[in-house]
């Protein structure tokens, strides 16, 4: 069990680290690249989702299918461009990216189903659901999937 002063000290260190990270221009450039990749994935996802919905595919199945294509697009571009200086093992990073993406997909499906249940049309609901999970995607991928690998002992 943590004592209150230990928790406060950890929170202070985390706040200090976040402050340092926010002052680094490279992090803002990386965020911009991530957003551009995400925008391309967003377009891919919505285009495939829309086509499948118009083809009478059940909307949650359409969301899973469009997600699979978009996540492949996003992983490829994030690995090659956004986080190219943080590349580690293709399989190791790919598995981490898949875990982050699976959590994002679960959240996306929950938001999508809720919005549709509330009467929002399917395509705008999917557009909103994707936007709602984007912050999770960036933070989790930057800090876990594509984090810098330590060199040496």
Buried (B, 14 or more C-beta within 10 A) or exposed (E): EEEEEEEEEEEEEEEEEEEEEEEEEEEEEBBEBBBEBBEBBBEBBBEBBBEBBEEEBEBBEBBBBBBBBBBEBBBEBBBEEBBEEBEBEEEEBBEBBBEBBEBBBEBBBEBBBEBBEEEBEBBEBBBBBBEBBBEBBBEBBBEEBBBEEEEEE
